[in-house]
Amino acid sequence: MSVREEIAAANRKYVRTFGYRKDLSMPPRRRFLVLTCMDARLDPAKFAGLSEGDAHVVRNAGGRATEDAIRSAIVSHKLLGTREWFVVHHSDCGMEYFSDPEMATLLEGNLSTAELTDEGWRNVDDDSTGSIAGHYVRWLTIDDTRKSVVDDVRRLRAHPLVSPHVAIYGYLFDVKTGELVEIPEASRIGGSACDNLKGTSDKP
């Protein structure tokens, strides 16, 4: 079967056992959000112990606090009541393996999938589909994963539309062990106003 057929077959099986899920409410039951990478080795449901309806999960390349990720997080809190956000980057992230100029040059060459060699990334196909548009994109590559967590928590915390009552935590996921390792500096920066105001909390 093709991947498309496999997905259709899996969905038919899922529909037969959907059951109680039809009664789940829109707001996440456990009132938190995870911002993490799209890497296929990461399964937030498993590393964070999630079931359907528990939490919001926002994913992109690197798990970065992009404008769109921030948009989703703001909606998550303002309209759907999340109170805690977890920024989770990970070891051996693909965003560590290229630079902005490198990506732009690859895309200028062509739009087909490149390959990683001992000398770095290179285009395989020789076609004429390339574009210079990649030179105008900020790809948010990562040089230091701990620093990237701190930077993204800081960006979220400083955003004028992010409530000071949302607590933001920073973690690294180890792809070799499955362990979530907290980055204390990130979590300190992301602490909510409630950390210093006993008895103060968001309304449900």
ChimeraX attribute file (.defattr): number of C-alpha atoms within 10 A of each C-alpha:
attribute: neighborCount
match mode: 1-to-1
recipient: residues
	/A:1	7
	/A:2	7
	/A:3	8
	/A:4	9
	/A:5	10
	/A:6	10
	/A:7	12
	/A:8	12
	/A:9	12
	/A:10	11
	/A:11	12
	/A:12	11
	/A:13	11
	/A:14	11
	/A:15	9
	/A:16	8
	/A:17	9
	/A:18	11
	/A:19	9
	/A:20	7
	/A:21	10
	/A:22	7
	/A:23	8
	/A:24	12
	/A:25	10
	/A:26	8
	/A:27	18
	/A:28	18
	/A:29	17
	/A:30	16
	/A:31	19
	/A:32	24
	/A:33	24
	/A:34	21
	/A:35	26
	/A:36	27
	/A:37	25
	/A:38	16
	/A:39	17
	/A:40	6
	/A:41	11
	/A:42	18
	/A:43	15
	/A:44	18
	/A:45	13
	/A:46	10
	/A:47	12
	/A:48	11
	/A:49	9
	/A:50	14
	/A:51	12
	/A:52	11
	/A:53	16
	/A:54	18
	/A:55	22
	/A:56	22
	/A:57	17
	/A:58	20
	/A:59	17
	/A:60	15
	/A:61	17
	/A:62	25
	/A:63	25
	/A:64	27
	/A:65	25
	/A:66	15
	/A:67	10
	/A:68	12
	/A:69	17
	/A:70	19
	/A:71	13
	/A:72	16
	/A:73	25
	/A:74	20
	/A:75	13
	/A:76	22
	/A:77	21
	/A:78	13
	/A:79	9
	/A:80	18
	/A:81	21
	/A:82	25
	/A:83	22
	/A:84	19
	/A:85	25
	/A:86	20
	/A:87	29
	/A:88	27
	/A:89	29
	/A:90	25
	/A:91	14
	/A:92	14
	/A:93	18
	/A:94	14
	/A:95	18
	/A:96	15
	/A:97	14
	/A:98	16
	/A:99	16
	/A:100	16
	/A:101	15
	/A:102	16
	/A:103	19
	/A:104	20
	/A:105	18
	/A:106	20
	/A:107	21
	/A:108	17
	/A:109	20
	/A:110	19
	/A:111	16
	/A:112	16
	/A:113	11
	/A:114	15
	/A:115	10
	/A:116	12
	/A:117	8
	/A:118	5
	/A:119	6
	/A:120	10
	/A:121	15
	/A:122	16
	/A:123	17
	/A:124	13
	/A:125	12
	/A:126	11
	/A:127	11
	/A:128	11
	/A:129	11
	/A:130	17
	/A:131	15
	/A:132	14
	/A:133	10
	/A:134	18
	/A:135	16
	/A:136	10
	/A:137	12
	/A:138	11
	/A:139	17
	/A:140	17
	/A:141	20
	/A:142	19
	/A:143	13
	/A:144	10
	/A:145	20
	/A:146	20
	/A:147	14
	/A:148	23
	/A:149	29
	/A:150	22
	/A:151	17
	/A:152	22
	/A:153	28
	/A:154	20
	/A:155	18
	/A:156	24
	/A:157	20
	/A:158	14
	/A:159	12
	/A:160	9
	/A:161	13
	/A:162	18
	/A:163	18
	/A:164	16
	/A:165	17
	/A:166	23
	/A:167	22
	/A:168	25
	/A:169	25
	/A:170	29
	/A:171	24
	/A:172	21
	/A:173	20
	/A:174	15
	/A:175	14
	/A:176	9
	/A:177	7
	/A:178	15
	/A:179	13
	/A:180	17
	/A:181	14
	/A:182	18
	/A:183	18
	/A:184	14
	/A:185	16
	/A:186	23
	/A:187	21
	/A:188	16
	/A:189	20
	/A:190	27
	/A:191	19
	/A:192	21
	/A:193	15
	/A:194	15
	/A:195	12
	/A:196	9
	/A:197	9
	/A:198	8
	/A:199	7
	/A:200	11
	/A:201	14
	/A:202	11
	/A:203	6
	/A:204	8
